[in-house]
Amino acid sequence: MKVGRYLLLTLLGGIVGGVIGIFIGLYDSTRTFLNFELPSYNIAIITSIIASILNIILTIFLHKIHKDALKYKTKMKENLGGYQTDELEEKANLKFMRSSFIYYIQVLISLVTLLVIVSVDADSTVTFYAIIPYLITIFPSLMIDFFVREYDSRYPKQGEAQYTEKTLQIMDEGERHITLISMYKTYHVNLTLIIIGAIILGIFSMVSGINQFVGLVILIVLFIYNAFGYLLKVSKFYK
């Protein structure tokens, strides 16, 4: 299983490297085409508007998800001990998890918007427009914070001391087991992707002649924080 997983990650790295290699080859021609068809300022504005509309629609959908989850939660309490309790709890939990999924999609849309605007070499005059989609995500973030505590009052507030530990204590043994295994697997995949990303970015910098010093520093800092931060936190319990 481990060998297969490493081979899969190596294949993934090769695919990502190949895509970036193709992107490097097509970058100049694509940028020329975009600039020829439409000024970069207009592209930035249109992209920002589309992303903002999508995030607003998703925020409305998020509100509906919250209402549905709370509705199932209320019905579950009313039907406590009944034959439908498990079914209602499953539906409520699925809505609860979908809430975070929608929020992260909104953040991803905001980041992709920045990527598009940067790729067309838009000037600093569109900086405000570029961050509008991200500013919109502040509202769903606050909505989720209030929703989580309304869904289950035992949840700690965002930024509260020992937030992770208190959240894990709420879960039953099965939920805690699934959560920890998922997080541990994600941790190792993250480290692998950060390493692959740093290598690819370094090669891109050397091949293209475009200095990627800042990007490499960020990836190195992320690697140090993830790798050594985890090891230090675990090792302190054995001292």
ZIVEN-V196352 format. One record per residue. N is the residue number from 1. PSI is psi in whole degrees, 0 to 359 (* if undefined). OMEGA is omega as a letter, one per 30 degrees, with the letter a starting at -180 (none if undefined). D_LAST is the distance of its C-alpha to the last C-alpha in Angstrom with 2 decimals. Layout:
BEGIN
<<N;PSI;OMEGA;D_LAST> <N;PSI;OMEGA;D_LAST>>
END
This chain:
BEGIN
<<1;316;a;32.49> <2;317;l;29.94> <3;316;l;32.81> <4;320;l;35.01> <5;317;l;32.49> <6;322;l;32.04> <7;320;l;35.82> <8;318;l;36.27> <9;323;l;33.98> <10;318;l;35.85> <11;318;l;39.11> <12;317;l;38.00> <13;321;l;37.18> <14;319;l;40.61> <15;314;l;42.35> <16;317;l;40.72> <17;321;l;41.59> <18;318;l;45.11> <19;316;l;45.59> <20;324;l;44.47> <21;317;l;46.77> <22;319;l;49.63> <23;319;l;48.81> <24;319;a;48.98> <25;328;a;52.39> <26;355;a;53.74> <27;309;a;52.17> <28;316;a;55.10> <29;322;l;57.77> <30;315;l;56.03> <31;320;l;55.56> <32;319;a;59.21> <33;314;a;60.35> <34;318;a;58.48> <35;330;a;59.81> <36;318;a;63.28> <37;320;a;63.35> <38;135;l;61.79> <39;147;a;60.63> <40;326;l;56.86> <41;315;l;57.20> <42;320;l;58.82> <43;317;a;56.26> <44;316;a;53.48> <45;313;a;55.31> <46;316;l;56.18> <47;316;l;52.65> <48;319;l;51.23> <49;314;l;53.84> <50;314;a;53.22> <51;321;l;49.43> <52;317;l;49.93> <53;316;l;52.34> <54;317;a;49.96> <55;326;l;47.11> <56;317;l;49.50> <57;317;l;50.65> <58;328;l;47.09> <59;318;l;46.34> <60;317;l;49.36> <61;323;l;48.24> <62;320;l;44.76> <63;319;l;46.48> <64;320;l;48.34> <65;317;l;45.18> <66;316;l;43.69> <67;318;a;46.91> <68;317;a;47.00> <69;316;l;43.40> <70;326;l;44.08> <71;315;l;47.39> <72;323;l;45.80> <73;318;l;43.18> <74;314;l;46.05> <75;323;a;48.05> <76;319;l;45.09> <77;322;l;44.77> <78;330;a;48.54> <79;21;a;48.53> <80;124;a;45.46> <81;348;l;45.89> <82;171;a;48.70> <83;342;a;48.97> <84;359;a;48.35> <85;312;a;45.03> <86;319;l;42.88> <87;318;l;45.10> <88;321;l;44.94> <89;320;l;41.16> <90;316;l;40.92> <91;318;l;43.33> <92;317;a;41.53> <93;323;l;38.13> <94;318;l;39.82> <95;321;l;41.37> <96;314;a;38.07> <97;326;l;36.38> <98;334;l;39.55> <99;310;l;39.22> <100;323;l;36.19> <101;315;l;37.87> <102;318;a;40.95> <103;317;a;39.06> <104;330;l;37.30> <105;320;l;40.73> <106;318;l;42.01> <107;319;l;39.31> <108;317;l;40.10> <109;318;l;43.79> <110;319;a;43.07> <111;320;l;41.14> <112;324;l;43.88> <113;314;l;46.42> <114;319;a;44.78> <115;315;a;44.76> <116;314;a;48.47> <117;320;l;49.43> <118;321;a;47.60> <119;337;l;49.16> <120;9;l;52.68> <121;42;l;52.12> <122;146;a;52.91> <123;180;a;53.12> <124;346;a;51.29> <125;343;a;53.96> <126;11;a;52.40> <127;315;a;48.88> <128;316;l;49.36> <129;326;a;50.78> <130;330;a;47.87> <131;358;l;45.32> <132;313;l;47.50> <133;324;l;46.14> <134;321;l;42.59> <135;325;l;43.75> <136;328;a;45.18> <137;349;l;41.77> <138;322;a;40.73> <139;311;l;42.95> <140;330;l;41.49> <141;316;l;37.97> <142;321;l;39.05> <143;317;a;40.91> <144;321;l;37.86> <145;314;l;35.81> <146;321;a;38.59> <147;316;a;39.21> <148;317;a;35.67> <149;333;l;35.70> <150;325;l;39.25> <151;318;l;38.41> <152;109;a;35.54> <153;347;l;35.04> <154;342;a;31.49> <155;137;l;30.37> <156;162;l;28.70> <157;153;l;30.55> <158;133;l;29.88> <159;357;l;27.47> <160;148;a;26.26> <161;139;a;22.71> <162;43;a;20.33> <163;313;a;23.31> <164;313;a;21.62> <165;318;a;19.82> <166;324;l;23.14> <167;319;l;25.15> <168;327;a;23.23> <169;333;l;23.66> <170;327;a;27.39> <171;153;l;27.61> <172;177;a;28.30> <173;319;a;26.34> <174;315;l;28.66> <175;319;l;28.58> <176;320;l;24.79> <177;312;a;24.69> <178;317;a;27.35> <179;313;a;25.82> <180;320;l;22.36> <181;316;l;24.06> <182;316;a;26.49> <183;322;a;23.95> <184;318;l;21.88> <185;317;l;25.18> <186;321;l;26.33> <187;312;a;23.22> <188;320;l;23.97> <189;320;l;27.68> <190;314;l;27.14> <191;315;a;25.35> <192;315;a;28.22> <193;325;l;30.85> <194;317;l;29.45> <195;312;l;29.60> <196;318;l;33.08> <197;317;l;34.18> <198;319;l;33.21> <199;313;a;35.07> <200;318;a;38.10> <201;321;l;38.22> <202;316;l;38.10> <203;318;l;40.90> <204;318;a;42.85> <205;318;a;42.62> <206;321;a;43.98> <207;316;a;46.67> <208;339;a;47.96> <209;4;l;47.66> <210;117;a;46.09> <211;122;l;43.15> <212;33;a;40.01> <213;312;a;37.69> <214;315;l;36.56> <215;318;l;35.89> <216;320;l;33.84> <217;317;l;31.76> <218;315;l;31.07> <219;322;l;30.06> <220;318;l;27.77> <221;318;l;26.08> <222;320;l;25.75> <223;314;a;24.28> <224;315;a;21.66> <225;313;a;20.75> <226;311;a;20.71> <227;303;a;19.01> <228;329;l;16.35> <229;316;l;15.96> <230;312;a;15.16> <231;321;l;12.70> <232;319;a;10.79> <233;323;l;10.93> <234;318;a;9.83> <235;333;a;6.92> <236;338;l;5.39> <237;350;l;5.64> <238;2;a;3.81> <239;*;none;0.00>>
END
